[in-house]
Amino acid sequence: MKKVLFPMLALVLALGLALPMATPVAADGGVTIDYDDIPLSGGFQAGHFPEVWDLTACDLVLSFTYDANGLVDDFGGDAHAWAEIGVREYGYGDFNPTWDVEGAGVWLATDYDWTANTFDPDPEGSPTLDLDDKLILQKAGGHGEGDYNLPSTPPNPWANHRVWWDRDGVDPWQNDETANTGGIYNIEITLHATNPTSGEAYMTINDLNQGFETDGNWNTIELTPAGMTFTGDMTQMQVFYGLYGYGATHTVAFKDITVAGCIGTVIIAGCDTGVVDQVLADGTTISGRIAECAARARNHGEFVSCVSHLANELKKEGSLTGKEKGKIVSCAAKADIPAP
């Protein structure tokens, strides 16, 4: 069976994560990877997927459903939580990769009204203006809507559309499209690299673009679709997620996570083999199979033996040349896996 090649740059070996299933997509060499649902609880919980995405090879689209129903609001400001999912440059942390300054990616940041019991149902026949869920793009921890600058910088970033969402009821000041969400949001984030160190990000929520008001007529949205520029190494982006809360145990879930984009060559513990990664017949990748070897190995010899056996199999079936096999085995031999 002919194998599908991944494009350009680095797929970094990461250990201890479930291996996703990958399928080929567009003719530009991109792939789509469907991941398991990610439930988060805390306190604090965070993580990332192992693939490293190259936005300079093609655009990246991250889509998922955000379920915010496990957030606790009973105590108002004495219990609160934030959730994040997006991309950040390889090597940065999995929650607020940067704080107060940009430079490592862009992500969805969620918030909600700090009033106690804000998620309670509105009184029957008297819907109230709830600020139940706030969903924004963020490129620096602690920043708000003021960072939106596409298609231009809004004159008043607080006069926005489709940033605050109501879980129930439609009061006279609201639009039906942003109410009665039930705390469930279908989200798509589209990322485009404008050069190797900067890009543009847009987000749709329940198939609606965000926007800003400029003329005072709230029946229209002047600046839409609204997005933001962001910076970082566009060839070295990983998808991350996290939850931070206090005052109670909060839960959220990111469901039906799908990433479509371009990833690249196999890297083993920092050693770039230069071998273009492939989607194998079973839906895994070469790097994923090497990660399995690392997870099982009790010592370095076992790891190298496992990788060598894998490389031999792939060469025999025509997926690797002899030179590519040698590069993979050479990098495995140099790798400090498992760590002492």
C-alpha positions in Angstrom: 0.0 0.0 0.0 1.3 3.4 -0.9 2.1 5.5 2.2 1.1 9.2 2.6 3.9 11.6 3.3 3.9 14.3 5.9 5.3 17.7 4.8 8.4 19.7 5.8 9.5 20.1 9.3 9.9 18.5 12.8 7.7 15.9 14.5 9.2 15.7 18.0 9.2 12.5 19.9 7.0 12.7 23.0 6.4 9.9 25.5 3.5 8.7 27.5 0.7 10.0 25.3 -2.0 8.1 23.5 -1.2 7.7 19.8 -3.7 9.5 17.5 -5.1 8.2 14.3 -4.0 10.2 11.2 -5.6 10.4 7.8 -4.4 12.3 4.7 -6.1 15.5 3.5 -5.3 18.2 1.0 -2.9 18.0 -1.9 -0.5 20.4 -0.1 0.7 17.4 2.0 -1.3 18.1 5.1 -3.0 15.6 7.3 -5.9 15.5 9.7 -5.5 14.0 13.1 -8.5 13.1 15.3 -7.6 13.0 19.0 -9.5 11.6 22.0 -11.6 13.9 24.1 -9.7 15.7 26.8 -11.5 16.0 30.2 -9.7 18.3 32.7 -10.2 18.7 36.4 -8.7 20.8 39.1 -7.0 22.7 40.6 -4.7 22.5 37.7 -4.3 20.1 34.9 -2.6 20.6 31.5 -0.9 18.8 28.7 -0.1 18.8 25.0 -0.1 16.5 21.9 3.3 15.3 20.6 3.1 16.5 17.0 4.9 19.6 16.0 3.1 21.5 13.3 4.7 23.7 10.6 2.4 26.6 9.8 4.7 27.7 7.0 4.0 24.5 5.1 0.2 25.0 5.3 -2.5 26.6 7.4 -3.5 24.8 10.7 -7.2 24.4 11.7 -8.0 23.3 15.2 -11.6 22.3 15.8 -13.3 21.0 18.9 -16.3 21.2 21.2 -15.8 23.1 24.5 -18.1 21.8 27.4 -18.0 24.3 30.3 -20.7 22.7 32.4 -18.3 21.6 35.1 -17.2 25.1 36.1 -18.1 26.1 39.6 -19.7 29.5 40.3 -21.4 29.0 43.6 -19.0 31.2 45.5 -18.6 34.0 43.0 -15.1 35.4 43.0 -14.0 33.0 45.8 -14.1 30.2 43.3 -13.1 30.6 39.7 -11.4 28.8 36.8 -10.0 29.4 33.3 -9.5 26.9 30.5 -7.2 27.1 27.4 -6.5 25.2 24.2 -4.5 26.3 21.2 -0.9 26.2 19.9 2.3 27.2 21.5 5.9 27.0 20.4 7.7 23.8 21.3 9.3 23.9 24.7 6.9 26.4 26.3 4.5 25.5 29.1 1.0 24.1 28.7 -0.9 27.0 30.4 -0.3 30.6 29.7 2.8 29.8 27.6 3.7 33.5 28.0 2.5 36.0 30.5 1.7 39.6 29.6 3.9 39.4 26.5 3.3 37.6 23.3 5.9 35.4 21.5 4.9 31.8 21.8 1.6 31.2 20.0 -2.1 31.8 20.3 -5.0 30.0 22.1 -8.6 30.1 23.2 -8.9 31.5 26.7 -12.2 31.0 28.6 -13.7 33.0 31.4 -17.1 33.6 33.0 -19.0 36.0 35.1 -17.6 36.3 38.7 -21.1 36.7 40.2 -22.2 33.8 42.5 -24.6 31.4 40.9 -24.4 33.1 37.5 -25.1 29.8 35.8 -28.4 29.3 37.5 -31.4 29.3 35.2 -33.0 32.7 34.6 -36.4 33.3 36.3 -39.2 32.0 34.2 -40.5 34.7 31.9 -37.8 37.2 33.0 -34.5 36.4 31.3 -31.6 38.4 32.6 -28.5 39.6 30.8 -26.1 36.9 31.8 -22.4 37.0 31.1 -22.1 33.2 31.5 -19.2 32.3 29.3 -16.4 34.5 27.8 -14.4 33.1 24.9 -11.5 35.0 23.4 -8.3 34.5 21.5 -5.3 35.2 23.6 -1.6 35.5 22.7 -0.3 36.6 26.2 -1.5 35.3 29.5 -3.6 37.9 31.3 -4.6 39.9 28.2 -8.1 40.5 27.0 -10.0 41.7 23.9 -7.5 44.6 23.4 -5.2 42.3 21.5 -7.6 41.8 18.6 -6.2 43.7 15.7 -7.6 42.1 12.6 -9.0 43.3 10.2 -8.0 46.4 12.1 -7.6 47.5 15.7 -11.1 48.2 17.2 -11.5 51.7 18.6 -13.2 50.2 21.6 -12.3 46.6 22.2 -15.0 46.2 24.9 -17.7 46.9 22.4 -17.6 43.4 21.0 -19.8 40.8 19.5 -19.8 37.0 20.2 -17.3 37.2 23.0 -19.8 36.8 25.9 -22.3 34.0 25.6 -25.5 33.2 27.6 -26.3 29.7 28.6 -30.1 30.3 28.8 -32.7 33.0 28.1 -32.8 35.9 25.7 -33.1 39.3 27.3 -34.1 42.4 25.3 -30.4 43.4 24.9 -29.3 40.1 23.4 -29.3 38.3 20.1 -30.7 34.8 19.9 -27.5 33.5 18.4 -25.4 34.2 21.6 -28.0 32.8 24.0 -29.3 29.4 25.0 -26.0 27.7 24.5 -26.3 25.4 27.4 -22.6 25.9 28.1 -21.6 23.9 24.9 -19.5 25.6 22.2 -18.4 24.3 18.8 -15.2 26.1 18.0 -12.8 26.3 15.1 -9.5 28.2 15.2 -7.7 28.9 11.9 -4.0 29.8 11.9 -2.0 31.2 9.0 1.7 32.0 9.0 2.6 35.3 7.3 6.3 34.6 7.7 8.4 32.1 9.8 7.9 34.1 13.0 4.4 35.6 12.8 0.9 34.6 11.9 -2.8 35.4 11.9 -5.5 33.7 14.0 -9.3 33.7 13.6 -11.9 31.8 15.6 -15.5 30.9 15.0 -17.9 29.9 17.8 -21.0 28.0 16.9 -20.2 28.8 13.3 -20.2 32.6 14.0 -17.3 35.0 13.5 -16.4 37.4 16.3 -16.5 41.1 15.7 -16.4 44.7 17.1 -18.8 47.6 17.1 -17.8 50.9 15.7 -20.9 52.9 14.7 -23.1 52.3 17.8 -25.7 50.3 15.9 -25.7 47.0 17.6 -27.7 45.4 14.8 -24.6 45.5 12.7 -21.0 44.3 13.2 -18.5 46.5 11.5 -15.1 44.8 12.2 -15.7 41.1 11.4 -14.4 38.5 11.1 -12.2 39.7 13.9 -8.8 38.0 14.8 -5.3 38.8 15.8 -1.7 38.6 14.8 0.6 36.4 16.9 4.3 35.5 17.0 6.5 32.5 17.6 8.4 30.0 15.6 5.7 29.0 13.0 7.6 25.8 12.2 7.5 24.5 15.8 4.0 24.7 17.1 2.3 22.1 19.4 -1.3 21.9 20.4 -1.7 22.3 24.2 -4.6 22.5 26.6 -5.1 23.3 30.3 -7.4 24.2 33.2 -6.5 26.3 36.2 -9.0 26.9 39.0 -9.2 27.7 42.7 -11.8 27.5 45.5 -13.4 24.3 44.2 -12.8 21.4 41.9 -13.7 22.6 38.4 -14.1 20.4 35.3 -14.2 21.1 31.6 -13.9 19.0 28.5 -12.5 19.6 25.0 -14.3 17.0 22.8 -14.0 15.8 19.2 -10.6 17.5 18.9 -9.4 17.6 15.3 -6.2 19.2 13.9 -5.6 19.7 10.2 -2.3 21.0 9.0 1.3 20.1 8.1 3.9 18.3 10.2 7.2 16.9 9.2 10.4 14.9 9.7 11.1 12.5 12.5 13.1 13.8 15.4 14.3 11.5 18.2 15.2 13.2 21.4 16.5 16.3 19.5 18.2 14.4 16.8 16.6 15.3 13.4 16.7 12.2 11.2 15.7 14.2 8.1 13.3 11.4 7.3 9.9 12.6 6.2 7.3 11.1 8.5 4.5 8.9 7.1 1.0 7.8 7.9 1.3 4.0 8.1 -1.3 1.4 7.1 -2.6 1.1 10.6 -3.1 4.9 10.9 -0.1 5.5 13.2 3.0 7.4 12.2 6.7 6.4 12.2 7.3 8.8 15.1 4.3 7.3 16.9 5.7 3.8 16.6 9.1 5.1 17.8 7.3 6.6 20.8 5.9 3.2 21.5 9.4 1.7 21.5 10.5 4.4 24.0 7.6 3.8 26.3 8.2 0.0 26.5 12.0 0.1 26.7 13.5 -0.9 30.0 17.0 0.2 28.9 18.7 1.9 26.0 19.6 -1.3 24.3 16.0 -2.4 24.2 15.0 1.0 22.7 17.6 0.8 20.0 16.7 -2.8 19.2 13.0 -1.9 19.0 13.6 1.0 16.6 16.0 -1.1 14.5 13.3 -3.8 14.2 10.8 -1.2 13.2 13.1 0.4 10.6 13.9 -3.0 9.1 10.1 -3.7 8.7 9.5 -0.4 7.1 12.5 -0.8 4.7 11.3 -4.3 3.8 7.8 -3.0 2.8 9.2 -0.1 0.9 8.4 2.7 3.2 12.0 3.6 4.0 15.2 3.5 1.9 18.3 2.0 3.3 19.8 5.5 3.9 16.6 6.6 5.8 16.7 3.5 7.9 20.3 4.2 8.8 19.5 7.8 9.8 16.7 6.6 12.1 18.7 3.9 13.8 21.7 6.3 14.2 19.5 8.9 16.0 18.0 6.2 18.2 21.5 5.1 19.2 22.4 8.6 20.2 19.2 9.3 22.1 19.3 9.2 25.9 16.2 7.0 26.0 15.0 5.9 28.5 16.5 8.6 30.7 18.8 7.4 33.4 
